[in-house]
Amino acid sequence: MHYVAPSILAADFAFLHRDISLVNQSQADFFHIDIMDGVFVPNISFGFPVLAAIKKYAEKPLDVHLMIEKPERYIEQFRAAGADTISVHIETCPHLHRTLQQIRQTGAKAGVALNPHTPVTQIFDILEDVDLVCLMSVNPGFGGQKFIYNTLQKIRTLKDEIISRNLSALIEIDGGVGLQNAQIILNAGADILVAGSSVFSTSNPLLAIEQLKAIETNML
């Protein structure tokens, strides 16, 4: 079984309540929420008030992806605002193990995210401490980019390591995911598909989510 997490970054912010209700009604499993600070990535998204507003109406868990510098300063606040899973970037955490412990101490699930250029071997030492590994399959900061296909080999390498050590971390793929490549991504070993433009930019987002959920996997 795999999971689908529509990315709120691609929603219509003028009709955010409508799009939250749409995801609630859909077969999606989580809301994926990108927090950007304009420093670590060249874009700014939203912060605590918007996250808290989404939490107020969301009927599915909030998967919060922190694309920010010094995320350890804000872990407790993001948890208080409604985050159920909090993922931090390895590139921003010089004391990654400590930050993951900090996340878990709040009661949230802990995730680590990697930029496209970062080898997955860099997180092998902390795999026991994460619930989720988010592999960026585009350069982070903006939605609507094309999928970087080298990500498939990173998925396979990471999946082999997780299986060989009998660990439970889920692999999440974020960026350029849609019906055109979801099958091959899942076959490589991914567990969670983050889908933004491929859901919210379609004429029928509910159908798009249903189709992503309906894909049968055959891990290679």
C-alpha positions as CSV (number, residue, x, y, z in Angstrom):
1,M,0.0,0.0,0.0
2,H,1.2,3.5,-0.8
3,Y,0.1,6.9,0.4
4,V,-0.8,10.2,-1.4
5,A,-0.1,13.6,0.1
6,P,-1.5,16.5,-1.9
7,S,0.8,19.6,-1.5
8,I,-1.0,22.6,-0.2
9,L,1.6,24.8,-1.9
10,A,-0.2,24.1,-5.2
11,A,-3.7,24.9,-3.8
12,D,-5.6,28.2,-4.5
13,F,-4.8,30.3,-1.4
14,A,-7.8,32.5,-2.2
15,F,-10.0,29.4,-1.7
16,L,-7.9,27.5,0.8
17,H,-10.9,26.2,2.8
18,R,-12.4,24.8,-0.4
19,D,-9.2,23.0,-1.2
20,I,-8.8,21.7,2.3
21,S,-12.4,20.3,2.1
22,L,-11.6,18.7,-1.2
23,V,-8.6,16.8,0.3
24,N,-10.8,15.8,3.2
25,Q,-13.3,14.2,0.8
26,S,-10.6,12.5,-1.3
27,Q,-8.7,9.3,-0.9
28,A,-5.6,11.2,0.1
29,D,-3.8,10.2,3.3
30,F,-2.1,13.4,4.4
31,F,-1.8,17.1,3.7
32,H,1.7,18.0,2.7
33,I,2.7,21.5,3.8
34,D,5.8,23.2,2.7
35,I,7.2,25.9,5.0
36,M,9.8,28.1,3.2
37,D,11.8,30.9,4.7
38,G,13.3,32.6,1.6
39,V,16.8,31.8,3.0
40,F,17.3,28.1,2.6
41,V,15.1,28.1,-0.5
42,P,14.5,31.1,-2.8
43,N,10.8,31.4,-2.0
44,I,8.6,32.2,1.0
45,S,5.4,30.3,1.6
46,F,3.6,30.6,5.0
47,G,4.0,30.2,8.7
48,F,2.2,29.4,11.9
49,P,-1.1,31.2,11.4
50,V,-1.8,29.5,8.1
51,L,-0.7,26.1,9.4
52,A,-3.0,26.5,12.4
53,A,-5.9,27.5,10.1
54,I,-5.3,24.4,8.0
55,K,-5.2,22.2,11.1
56,K,-8.6,23.7,12.2
57,Y,-10.3,22.2,9.2
58,A,-8.1,19.3,8.1
59,E,-9.4,15.8,8.8
60,K,-6.2,14.1,7.8
61,P,-2.7,14.3,9.4
62,L,-0.5,17.3,8.5
63,D,2.9,16.3,7.0
64,V,5.0,19.5,7.5
65,H,8.2,19.9,5.5
66,L,10.5,22.6,6.9
67,M,12.6,24.1,4.1
68,I,14.1,26.6,6.6
69,E,17.4,27.5,8.2
70,K,17.8,26.6,11.9
71,P,14.5,24.6,12.1
72,E,15.3,23.6,15.7
73,R,14.3,27.0,16.8
74,Y,10.7,26.4,15.8
75,I,10.0,22.7,16.2
76,E,7.7,23.1,19.3
77,Q,5.8,25.9,17.6
78,F,5.1,23.9,14.5
79,R,3.9,21.0,16.6
80,A,1.6,23.4,18.6
81,A,0.3,24.8,15.3
82,G,-0.8,21.3,14.2
83,A,2.1,19.4,12.6
84,D,1.7,15.6,12.9
85,T,5.0,14.9,11.1
86,I,7.9,17.3,10.9
87,S,10.6,16.9,8.4
88,V,13.9,18.9,8.5
89,H,16.6,19.1,5.8
90,I,19.9,17.4,6.5
91,E,21.5,20.3,4.8
92,T,20.3,22.7,7.5
93,C,20.9,20.5,10.6
94,P,24.5,20.3,11.8
95,H,23.2,18.3,14.8
96,L,20.6,16.2,13.0
97,H,20.3,13.5,15.6
98,R,19.5,16.0,18.3
99,T,16.9,17.8,16.1
100,L,15.2,14.5,15.3
101,Q,15.0,13.7,19.0
102,Q,13.6,17.2,19.6
103,I,10.8,16.5,17.1
104,R,9.9,13.1,18.6
105,Q,9.9,14.7,22.1
106,T,7.0,16.9,21.0
107,G,5.0,13.8,20.0
108,A,5.3,14.4,16.3
109,K,6.8,11.9,13.8
110,A,10.3,12.8,12.7
111,G,11.4,13.1,9.1
112,V,14.5,14.1,7.3
113,A,14.6,15.6,3.8
114,L,17.4,15.6,1.2
115,N,18.0,17.9,-1.7
116,P,18.6,16.3,-5.1
117,H,22.4,16.6,-4.9
118,T,22.6,15.0,-1.4
119,P,23.6,11.2,-1.4
120,V,21.2,9.0,0.6
121,T,24.2,7.4,2.3
122,Q,24.5,10.6,4.4
123,I,21.5,9.6,6.5
124,F,22.2,5.9,7.0
125,D,23.6,6.6,10.5
126,I,20.3,8.1,11.6
127,L,17.8,5.8,9.8
128,E,16.7,4.2,13.1
129,D,15.7,7.7,14.4
130,V,13.3,8.7,11.5
131,D,9.8,7.8,10.6
132,L,10.1,9.4,7.2
133,V,12.7,10.2,4.5
134,C,11.6,12.9,2.1
135,L,13.7,12.7,-1.1
136,M,13.4,16.0,-3.1
137,S,13.0,15.1,-6.8
138,V,13.2,18.7,-7.9
139,N,15.3,21.6,-6.5
140,P,13.2,22.9,-3.6
141,G,11.5,26.2,-3.6
142,F,8.9,26.2,-6.3
143,G,6.1,23.9,-7.5
144,G,5.5,22.7,-11.0
145,Q,9.1,21.6,-11.8
146,K,10.1,18.5,-13.7
147,F,11.0,15.3,-11.9
148,I,14.8,14.5,-11.7
149,Y,15.0,10.9,-12.7
150,N,18.3,10.2,-10.8
151,T,15.9,10.1,-7.8
152,L,14.9,6.6,-8.8
153,Q,18.3,5.2,-8.0
154,K,18.3,7.0,-4.7
155,I,15.0,5.4,-3.9
156,R,16.3,1.9,-4.6
157,T,19.5,2.5,-2.6
158,L,17.6,3.8,0.4
159,K,14.9,1.0,0.2
160,D,17.6,-1.7,0.1
161,E,19.2,-0.2,3.2
162,I,15.8,0.1,5.1
163,I,14.9,-3.5,4.2
164,S,18.3,-5.0,5.0
165,R,18.2,-3.4,8.5
166,N,14.5,-4.3,9.1
167,L,13.6,-0.6,9.7
168,S,10.3,1.0,9.2
169,A,11.1,4.5,7.7
170,L,8.8,5.4,4.9
171,I,10.2,7.0,1.7
172,E,8.4,10.1,0.5
173,I,9.0,11.6,-3.0
174,D,8.4,15.3,-3.4
175,G,8.6,17.2,-6.7
176,G,7.4,16.6,-10.2
177,V,5.2,13.6,-9.2
178,G,2.2,12.8,-11.4
179,L,0.4,10.0,-13.2
180,Q,3.1,10.1,-15.9
181,N,5.8,8.8,-13.5
182,A,4.0,7.6,-10.3
183,Q,4.2,3.9,-11.3
184,I,7.9,3.9,-11.8
185,I,8.5,5.9,-8.6
186,L,6.5,3.4,-6.6
187,N,8.1,0.4,-8.3
188,A,11.5,1.8,-7.2
189,G,10.4,1.5,-3.6
190,A,8.6,4.8,-2.7
191,D,5.8,4.8,-0.1
192,I,4.4,8.3,-0.2
193,L,3.7,10.4,-3.3
194,V,3.6,14.2,-2.7
195,A,1.5,15.6,-5.5
196,G,0.9,19.3,-6.0
197,S,0.3,20.7,-9.5
198,S,-0.7,17.2,-10.7
199,V,-3.7,17.4,-8.3
200,F,-4.7,21.0,-7.9
201,S,-4.0,22.1,-11.5
202,T,-6.3,19.5,-13.0
203,S,-10.0,20.0,-13.8
204,N,-10.9,17.1,-11.4
205,P,-8.5,17.0,-8.4
206,L,-10.6,14.2,-6.7
207,L,-10.1,12.0,-9.7
208,A,-6.4,12.8,-9.9
209,I,-6.0,11.7,-6.2
210,E,-8.1,8.6,-6.8
211,Q,-6.0,7.6,-9.8
212,L,-2.7,8.1,-7.9
213,K,-4.1,5.9,-5.1
214,A,-5.3,3.2,-7.5
215,I,-1.8,2.5,-9.0
216,E,-0.7,-1.0,-8.2
217,T,2.9,-1.4,-7.2
218,N,5.4,-4.0,-8.3
219,M,8.7,-3.3,-6.7
220,L,11.6,-4.0,-8.9
